[in-house]
Amino acid sequence: MSAPDLRGGRPETMMNFSPFRNETDAITLGGLTIENREDRVSVYGTLAITRDRAGLQAAKVLKEAVDRIVKELETGGDLPTVVASAEPPAKVKNPFA
């Protein structure tokens, strides 16, 4: 297995990923995408972290991304309770109940 794939709309590495700084940066790690916005960071997809060197590398890259997000949230000033544009999740009836 090769090293994690770190690419996005343009060549991107963890060295220049700055959460909440722009609307363009995205990092792809396996099948997981970390997408930057000014008001949120979206994480979607899947990532298999295997018990080998490649899995360790993938876990470290993922941890570094999350650490950067947390650091920016902790040091970025006064946070609102909720981002104004975020809508609360809609409740739906359980179709299996």
DRENZASE-859948 format. One record per atom (N, C-alpha, C, CB): residue number from 1; residue in one letter; z, y, x; atom name. Coordinates in steps of 0.05 Angstrom, whole numbers, plus 32768, in hexadecimal, padded with zeros to 4 digits. Each point is the difference from the previous one (the first is absolute). Glycine has a CB too. Example, Ala and Ser with C-alpha at 12.3 -4.5 7.8 and 13.67 -1.06 7.14 Angstrom:
REM residues 2
[1 "a" [809C 7F8E 8108] "N"];
[1 "a" [8000 8018 7FEE] "CA"];
[1 "a" [8000 8018 8012] "C"];
[1 "a" [8019 7FE9 7FDA] "CB"];
[2 "s" [7FD9 802C 801F] "N"];
[2 "s" [8001 8018 8010] "CA"];
[2 "s" [800E 8016 7FF1] "C"];
[2 "s" [7FD5 7FF3 8018] "CB"];
***
This chain:
REM residues 97
[1 "m" [8000 7FE9 8011] "N"];
[1 "m" [8000 8017 7FEF] "CA"];
[1 "m" [8000 8019 8012] "C"];
[1 "m" [8018 7FE7 7FDB] "CB"];
[2 "s" [7FD9 802D 801E] "N"];
[2 "s" [7FFE 8018 8010] "CA"];
[2 "s" [8016 8014 7FF8] "C"];
[2 "s" [7FCE 7FF9 8005] "CB"];
[3 "a" [8033 801C 800B] "N"];
[3 "a" [8013 8016 7FFB] "CA"];
[3 "a" [7FFA 800D 7FE5] "C"];
[3 "a" [8005 8008 8031] "CB"];
[4 "p" [800F 8005 7FC3] "N"];
[4 "p" [7FFC 800D 7FE6] "CA"];
[4 "p" [7FE9 8014 8001] "C"];
[4 "p" [8030 7FFB 7FF7] "CB"];
[5 "d" [7FC2 8008 7FF3] "N"];
[5 "d" [7FEA 8012 7FFD] "CA"];
[5 "d" [800B 801B 7FF8] "C"];
[5 "d" [7FE0 7FDA 7FF3] "CB"];
[6 "l" [801E 8039 801E] "N"];
[6 "l" [800A 801B 7FF9] "CA"];
[6 "l" [7FE8 8013 7FFE] "C"];
[6 "l" [802C 7FF7 8018] "CB"];
[7 "r" [7FCA 800A 7FD0] "N"];
[7 "r" [7FE9 8012 7FFC] "CA"];
[7 "r" [8001 800C 7FE3] "C"];
[7 "r" [7FE4 7FE5 8021] "CB"];
[8 "g" [800E 8030 7FDB] "N"];
[8 "g" [8000 800D 7FE6] "CA"];
[8 "g" [7FE6 800E 7FFD] "C"];
[8 "g" [8031 8005 8000] "CB"];
[9 "g" [7FCF 8011 7FF1] "N"];
[9 "g" [7FE7 800F 7FFC] "CA"];
[9 "g" [7FF5 800A 801A] "C"];
[9 "g" [8011 800E 7FD3] "CB"];
[10 "r" [8000 7FF6 8040] "N"];
[10 "r" [7FF7 8007 801B] "CA"];
[10 "r" [8012 7FEF 8013] "C"];
[10 "r" [7FF0 8030 7FF4] "CB"];
[11 "p" [8008 7FCC 8025] "N"];
[11 "p" [8011 7FF0 8011] "CA"];
[11 "p" [801D 800C 8001] "C"];
[11 "p" [7FD8 7FF3 801C] "CB"];
[12 "e" [803B 7FFD 7FDE] "N"];
[12 "e" [801B 8009 7FFC] "CA"];
[12 "e" [8013 7FED 800F] "C"];
[12 "e" [7FF5 8015 7FD3] "CB"];
[13 "t" [801F 7FF6 803A] "N"];
[13 "t" [8014 7FF0 800D] "CA"];
[13 "t" [801B 800A 7FF7] "C"];
[13 "t" [7FE3 7FF6 8028] "CB"];
[14 "m" [8032 7FFB 7FDD] "N"];
[14 "m" [801A 8009 7FF9] "CA"];
[14 "m" [8008 8019 8010] "C"];
[14 "m" [800D 7FD1 7FF5] "CB"];
[15 "m" [7FE6 8033 8022] "N"];
[15 "m" [8007 8017 8011] "CA"];
[15 "m" [7FFB 801B 7FF1] "C"];
[15 "m" [7FF5 7FE5 8028] "CB"];
[16 "n" [7FF7 801C 7FC6] "N"];
[16 "n" [7FFB 8019 7FF2] "CA"];
[16 "n" [8003 7FFE 7FE2] "C"];
[16 "n" [7FE1 800B 8025] "CB"];
[17 "f" [802D 7FE1 7FD1] "N"];
[17 "f" [8006 7FFE 7FE4] "CA"];
[17 "f" [8019 8011 7FFA] "C"];
[17 "f" [7FEC 7FD1 7FFD] "CB"];
[18 "s" [8010 8044 7FF3] "N"];
[18 "s" [8016 8012 7FF9] "CA"];
[18 "s" [8003 8000 7FE2] "C"];
[18 "s" [7FF8 801D 8029] "CB"];
[19 "p" [801C 7FD6 7FCC] "N"];
[19 "p" [8003 7FFE 7FE3] "CA"];
[19 "p" [8002 801C 7FF3] "C"];
[19 "p" [8016 7FD4 8006] "CB"];
[20 "f" [7FDD 802E 7FE3] "N"];
[20 "f" [8001 8018 7FEF] "CA"];
[20 "f" [7FF2 8018 800C] "C"];
[20 "f" [802B 7FEF 7FED] "CB"];
[21 "r" [7FC5 800E 8027] "N"];
[21 "r" [7FF4 8017 800E] "CA"];
[21 "r" [7FE4 8006 7FF7] "C"];
[21 "r" [801C 7FF4 8027] "CB"];
[22 "n" [7FD6 7FF9 7FCD] "N"];
[22 "n" [7FE4 8005 7FF8] "CA"];
[22 "n" [7FF8 7FED 7FEA] "C"];
[22 "n" [7FF5 8011 802E] "CB"];
[23 "e" [7FF3 7FF2 7FC9] "N"];
[23 "e" [7FF5 7FEF 7FEA] "CA"];
[23 "e" [7FEB 7FEC 800A] "C"];
[23 "e" [8009 8026 7FE0] "CB"];
[24 "t" [7FF6 7FD6 803A] "N"];
[24 "t" [7FEA 7FF0 800B] "CA"];
[24 "t" [8008 7FE7 800F] "C"];
[24 "t" [7FE8 802A 8002] "CB"];
[25 "d" [802F 7FD6 800B] "N"];
[25 "d" [8007 7FE9 8012] "CA"];
[25 "d" [8006 7FE7 7FF0] "C"];
[25 "d" [8011 8021 8021] "CB"];
[26 "a" [7FE6 7FC9 7FE9] "N"];
[26 "a" [8006 7FE6 7FF5] "CA"];
[26 "a" [8001 7FEC 8017] "C"];
[26 "a" [7FEB 800B 7FD3] "CB"];
[27 "i" [8028 7FE2 802B] "N"];
[27 "i" [8002 7FEB 8014] "CA"];
[27 "i" [7FFC 7FE6 7FF2] "C"];
[27 "i" [8020 801B 801D] "CB"];
[28 "t" [7FD0 7FD3 7FEE] "N"];
[28 "t" [7FFD 7FE5 7FF5] "CA"];
[28 "t" [800D 7FED 8013] "C"];
[28 "t" [7FD5 800D 7FE8] "CB"];
[29 "l" [803D 7FE3 800E] "N"];
[29 "l" [800D 7FEC 800F] "CA"];
[29 "l" [7FFC 7FE5 7FF2] "C"];
[29 "l" [8023 8021 8012] "CB"];
[30 "g" [7FCB 7FCF 7FF9] "N"];
[30 "g" [7FF9 7FE7 7FF1] "CA"];
[30 "g" [7FF3 8009 7FE5] "C"];
[30 "g" [8025 7FE5 8016] "CB"];
[31 "g" [7FE6 8012 7FD4] "N"];
[31 "g" [7FF7 8008 7FE6] "CA"];
[31 "g" [8011 8015 7FF3] "C"];
[31 "g" [7FEE 7FD3 7FFA] "CB"];
[32 "l" [8024 8039 8016] "N"];
[32 "l" [8012 8015 7FF6] "CA"];
[32 "l" [7FF5 801B 8008] "C"];
[32 "l" [8028 7FE1 8003] "CB"];
[33 "t" [7FD8 8032 7FEA] "N"];
[33 "t" [7FF7 801B 8005] "CA"];
[33 "t" [8018 8013 7FFC] "C"];
[33 "t" [7FD1 7FF5 7FF2] "CB"];
[34 "i" [8032 801D 8021] "N"];
[34 "i" [8014 8015 7FFE] "CA"];
[34 "i" [7FF0 801A 7FFF] "C"];
[34 "i" [8025 7FE6 8019] "CB"];
[35 "e" [7FDB 8028 7FD1] "N"];
[35 "e" [7FEF 8017 7FFA] "CA"];
[35 "e" [8011 8019 7FFE] "C"];
[35 "e" [7FDF 7FE2 7FE9] "CB"];
[36 "n" [8019 8032 8027] "N"];
[36 "n" [800F 8019 8002] "CA"];
[36 "n" [7FF7 8013 7FEA] "C"];
[36 "n" [8006 7FF9 8031] "CB"];
[37 "r" [800D 8015 7FC3] "N"];
[37 "r" [7FFB 8017 7FEF] "CA"];
[37 "r" [8015 8015 8007] "C"];
[37 "r" [7FEC 7FE3 7FDA] "CB"];
[38 "e" [8011 8035 801C] "N"];
[38 "e" [8013 8015 8006] "CA"];
[38 "e" [801A 7FFC 7FF0] "C"];
[38 "e" [7FDB 801F 800B] "CB"];
[39 "d" [8023 7FD4 7FDD] "N"];
[39 "d" [8018 7FFD 7FF0] "CA"];
[39 "d" [800A 7FE3 7FFE] "C"];
[39 "d" [7FF0 8027 7FE6] "CB"];
[40 "r" [8002 7FC7 8027] "N"];
[40 "r" [8008 7FE3 7FFF] "CA"];
[40 "r" [7FF1 7FF1 8015] "C"];
[40 "r" [800A 8003 7FCF] "CB"];
[41 "v" [8000 7FE6 8037] "N"];
[41 "v" [7FF3 7FEC 8011] "CA"];
[41 "v" [7FFD 7FE7 7FEF] "C"];
[41 "v" [8012 8013 802C] "CB"];
[42 "s" [7FD6 7FE4 7FD0] "N"];
[42 "s" [7FFB 7FE8 7FF0] "CA"];
[42 "s" [7FFD 7FE8 8012] "C"];
[42 "s" [7FEA 801B 7FDC] "CB"];
[43 "v" [8023 7FCF 801C] "N"];
[43 "v" [7FFE 7FE7 800F] "CA"];
[43 "v" [7FF7 7FEB 7FEC] "C"];
[43 "v" [8025 800D 8022] "CB"];
[44 "y" [7FC4 7FE6 7FE4] "N"];
[44 "y" [7FF6 7FEB 7FEE] "CA"];
[44 "y" [7FF1 7FEB 800F] "C"];
[44 "y" [7FFD 8022 7FDC] "CB"];
[45 "g" [8001 7FC7 8018] "N"];
[45 "g" [7FF2 7FE9 800C] "CA"];
[45 "g" [8014 7FEB 8008] "C"];
[45 "g" [7FDC 801E 8011] "CB"];
[46 "t" [801B 7FD0 8001] "N"];
[46 "t" [8011 7FEA 8009] "CA"];
[46 "t" [7FFF 7FFF 801E] "C"];
[46 "t" [7FF9 7FE7 7FD5] "CB"];
[47 "l" [801D 800E 8036] "N"];
[47 "l" [8001 7FFC 801D] "CA"];
[47 "l" [8010 7FE7 8005] "C"];
[47 "l" [7FFD 8032 800A] "CB"];
[48 "a" [7FF8 7FBA 8003] "N"];
[48 "a" [800E 7FE8 8008] "CA"];
[48 "a" [800C 8005 801C] "C"];
[48 "a" [7FE2 7FE2 7FE3] "CB"];
[49 "i" [8038 801D 801E] "N"];
[49 "i" [800E 8003 801A] "CA"];
[49 "i" [8007 7FE4 8009] "C"];
[49 "i" [8012 802E 7FF6] "CB"];
[50 "t" [7FDE 7FC7 801C] "N"];
[50 "t" [8002 7FE5 8009] "CA"];
[50 "t" [8015 7FFD 8016] "C"];
[50 "t" [7FD0 7FF8 7FF3] "CB"];
[51 "r" [803A 7FF0 8011] "N"];
[51 "r" [8015 7FFC 8014] "CA"];
[51 "r" [7FF2 7FFA 801B] "C"];
[51 "r" [8021 7FEE 7FDD] "CB"];
[52 "d" [7FD3 8026 802E] "N"];
[52 "d" [7FF2 7FFF 801A] "CA"];
[52 "d" [7FFE 801C 800B] "C"];
[52 "d" [7FE6 7FD6 7FF2] "CB"];
[53 "r" [800D 802C 8025] "N"];
[53 "r" [7FFE 801B 800D] "CA"];
[53 "r" [7FF0 8014 7FEF] "C"];
[53 "r" [8002 7FE9 802C] "CB"];
[54 "a" [7FE9 800D 7FC6] "N"];
[54 "a" [7FF1 8012 7FEF] "CA"];
[54 "a" [8012 800A 7FE9] "C"];
[54 "a" [7FD5 7FE8 800C] "CB"];
[55 "g" [803B 8006 7FE9] "N"];
[55 "g" [8012 8008 7FEA] "CA"];
[55 "g" [8015 8014 8009] "C"];
[55 "g" [7FF9 7FD3 7FEB] "CB"];
[56 "l" [8011 8029 802E] "N"];
[56 "l" [8013 8013 800B] "CA"];
[56 "l" [7FF4 801B 8003] "C"];
[56 "l" [8017 7FDA 8018] "CB"];
[57 "q" [7FD0 8027 7FF2] "N"];
[57 "q" [7FF2 8019 8004] "CA"];
[57 "q" [7FFC 800E 7FE5] "C"];
[57 "q" [7FE9 7FEE 8029] "CB"];
[58 "a" [800E 8003 7FC3] "N"];
[58 "a" [7FFC 800B 7FE5] "CA"];
[58 "a" [801A 800B 7FF5] "C"];
[58 "a" [7FDA 7FE0 7FF8] "CB"];
[59 "a" [803C 8012 800C] "N"];
[59 "a" [801A 8009 7FF6] "CA"];
[59 "a" [8009 801A 800E] "C"];
[59 "a" [800C 7FD0 7FF6] "CB"];
[60 "k" [7FEF 8031 8024] "N"];
[60 "k" [8007 8018 800F] "CA"];
[60 "k" [7FF0 8019 7FF6] "C"];
[60 "k" [800C 7FE3 8027] "CB"];
[61 "v" [7FDA 8019 7FD5] "N"];
[61 "v" [7FEF 8016 7FF6] "CA"];
[61 "v" [8009 8009 7FE5] "C"];
[61 "v" [7FDA 7FEF 801B] "CB"];
[62 "l" [802C 7FFE 7FD3] "N"];
[62 "l" [8009 8007 7FE5] "CA"];
[62 "l" [801B 800E 8002] "C"];
[62 "l" [7FE8 7FD8 7FED] "CB"];
[63 "k" [802A 801F 8023] "N"];
[63 "k" [801A 800D 8003] "CA"];
[63 "k" [7FFD 801C 800B] "C"];
[63 "k" [8015 7FD3 8008] "CB"];
[64 "e" [7FDA 8031 800B] "N"];
[64 "e" [7FFB 801B 800B] "CA"];
[64 "e" [7FF6 8013 7FEA] "C"];
[64 "e" [7FF7 7FEC 802D] "CB"];
[65 "a" [7FF7 800A 7FC3] "N"];
[65 "a" [7FF5 8011 7FEA] "CA"];
[65 "a" [8017 8007 7FED] "C"];
[65 "a" [7FD3 7FEA 8004] "CB"];
[66 "v" [803D 8003 7FF3] "N"];
[66 "v" [8016 8005 7FEE] "CA"];
[66 "v" [8015 8012 800D] "C"];
[66 "v" [7FF8 7FD4 7FE9] "CB"];
[67 "d" [800E 8028 8030] "N"];
[67 "d" [8013 8011 800E] "CA"];
[67 "d" [7FF6 801D 8001] "C"];
[67 "d" [800E 7FD9 801C] "CB"];
[68 "r" [7FD8 802C 7FE8] "N"];
[68 "r" [7FF5 801B 8000] "CA"];
[68 "r" [8003 800D 7FE4] "C"];
[68 "r" [7FE0 7FF3 8025] "CB"];
[69 "i" [801A 7FFD 7FC7] "N"];
[69 "i" [8003 800A 7FE4] "CA"];
[69 "i" [801C 8008 7FFA] "C"];
[69 "i" [7FDA 7FE3 7FF1] "CB"];
[70 "v" [803A 800C 8016] "N"];
[70 "v" [801C 8005 7FFB] "CA"];
[70 "v" [8009 8019 8010] "C"];
[70 "v" [8008 7FCF 7FF8] "CB"];
[71 "k" [7FF0 8033 8021] "N"];
[71 "k" [8008 8017 8011] "CA"];
[71 "k" [7FF5 801A 7FF4] "C"];
[71 "k" [8000 7FE2 8028] "CB"];
[72 "e" [7FE8 801E 7FCF] "N"];
[72 "e" [7FF4 8018 7FF4] "CA"];
[72 "e" [800F 8007 7FE6] "C"];
[72 "e" [7FD3 7FF5 8014] "CB"];
[73 "l" [8034 7FF8 7FDC] "N"];
[73 "l" [8010 8005 7FE8] "CA"];
[73 "l" [801B 800B 8006] "C"];
[73 "l" [7FE7 7FDC 7FE9] "CB"];
[74 "e" [8026 8019 802C] "N"];
[74 "e" [801B 8009 8007] "CA"];
[74 "e" [8000 801C 800D] "C"];
[74 "e" [800D 7FD0 8006] "CB"];
[75 "t" [7FDF 8037 8008] "N"];
[75 "t" [8000 8019 8010] "CA"];
[75 "t" [7FED 8015 7FF4] "C"];
[75 "t" [800B 7FE5 8028] "CB"];
[76 "g" [7FE7 8015 7FC3] "N"];
[76 "g" [7FEB 8012 7FF6] "CA"];
[76 "g" [800A 8015 7FEE] "C"];
[76 "g" [7FE2 7FDB 8004] "CB"];
[77 "g" [8038 802A 7FFA] "N"];
[77 "g" [800A 8015 7FEE] "CA"];
[77 "g" [800B 7FF5 7FE6] "C"];
[77 "g" [7FE0 801F 8015] "CB"];
[78 "d" [8025 7FF3 7FD9] "N"];
[78 "d" [800C 7FFA 7FE6] "CA"];
[78 "d" [7FEC 7FF0 7FEF] "C"];
[78 "d" [801D 8029 8002] "CB"];
[79 "l" [7FEB 7FC0 7FF5] "N"];
[79 "l" [7FEE 7FEF 7FF0] "CA"];
[79 "l" [8006 8004 7FE2] "C"];
[79 "l" [7FFE 7FDE 8026] "CB"];
[80 "p" [7FED 8023 7FCA] "N"];
[80 "p" [8005 8000 7FE3] "CA"];
[80 "p" [8009 7FE5 7FF7] "C"];
[80 "p" [7FDD 8024 7FFA] "CB"];
[81 "t" [802F 7FDB 7FEE] "N"];
[81 "t" [8008 7FE6 7FF5] "CA"];
[81 "t" [7FE8 7FEE 7FFC] "C"];
[81 "t" [8027 8016 7FE9] "CB"];
[82 "v" [7FC3 7FF5 800D] "N"];
[82 "v" [7FE8 7FF1 7FFB] "CA"];
[82 "v" [7FE8 8013 8005] "C"];
[82 "v" [8016 7FE2 7FDE] "CB"];
[83 "v" [7FD5 8014 802E] "N"];
[83 "v" [7FE8 8011 8004] "CA"];
[83 "v" [7FF5 8007 7FE4] "C"];
[83 "v" [7FF5 7FE9 802C] "CB"];
[84 "a" [8005 8030 7FD0] "N"];
[84 "a" [7FF9 800B 7FE5] "CA"];
[84 "a" [7FE9 7FF1 7FF4] "C"];
[84 "a" [8010 802B 800F] "CB"];
[85 "s" [7FDC 7FCC 8001] "N"];
[85 "s" [7FE9 7FF3 7FF4] "CA"];
[85 "s" [8004 7FE3 7FFA] "C"];
[85 "s" [7FE4 8021 8018] "CB"];
[86 "a" [8032 7FD3 7FF2] "N"];
[86 "a" [8004 7FE4 7FFB] "CA"];
[86 "a" [8008 7FFB 7FE3] "C"];
[86 "a" [800E 7FFA 8030] "CB"];
[87 "e" [7FE5 7FF3 7FC3] "N"];
[87 "e" [8007 7FF9 7FE5] "CA"];
[87 "e" [8012 7FE8 8000] "C"];
[87 "e" [7FD4 8013 7FEF] "CB"];
[88 "p" [8040 7FED 7FFF] "N"];
[88 "p" [8011 7FE8 7FFF] "CA"];
[88 "p" [7FF0 7FE8 7FF7] "C"];
[88 "p" [8028 801D 7FF6] "CB"];
[89 "p" [7FDF 7FCB 8013] "N"];
[89 "p" [7FF2 7FE9 7FF8] "CA"];
[89 "p" [8002 7FFB 7FE2] "C"];
[89 "p" [8007 7FEC 802D] "CB"];
[90 "a" [7FE3 800C 7FC6] "N"];
[90 "a" [8000 7FFB 7FE4] "CA"];
[90 "a" [800C 7FE5 7FFA] "C"];
[90 "a" [7FD7 801C 7FFA] "CB"];
[91 "k" [8039 7FE2 7FF1] "N"];
[91 "k" [800C 7FE7 7FF8] "CA"];
[91 "k" [7FED 7FF2 7FED] "C"];
[91 "k" [802F 8011 8006] "CB"];
[92 "v" [7FCC 7FD6 7FFF] "N"];
[92 "v" [7FEE 7FF0 7FEF] "CA"];
[92 "v" [800F 7FE7 7FF7] "C"];
[92 "v" [7FD7 8011 8017] "CB"];
[93 "k" [8022 7FE6 7FD1] "N"];
[93 "k" [800D 7FE8 7FF6] "CA"];
[93 "k" [7FF7 7FE8 8011] "C"];
[93 "k" [8001 8013 7FD1] "CB"];
[94 "n" [8012 7FDB 8035] "N"];
[94 "n" [7FFA 7FE9 8010] "CA"];
[94 "n" [7FEE 7FED 7FEF] "C"];
[94 "n" [802C 8004 801A] "CB"];
[95 "p" [7FBB 7FF7 7FEF] "N"];
[95 "p" [7FEE 7FEE 7FF0] "CA"];
[95 "p" [8009 7FE3 8001] "C"];
[95 "p" [7FDB 8020 800A] "CB"];
[96 "f" [8037 7FD9 8008] "N"];
[96 "f" [8009 7FE4 8002] "CA"];
[96 "f" [801B 7FFB 7FF2] "C"];
[96 "f" [7FE8 7FFE 802C] "CB"];
[97 "a" [8023 8017 7FC9] "N"];
[97 "a" [801A 7FFC 7FF2] "CA"];
[97 "a" [7FFD 7FF6 7FE4] "C"];
[97 "a" [8013 8025 801B] "CB"];
***
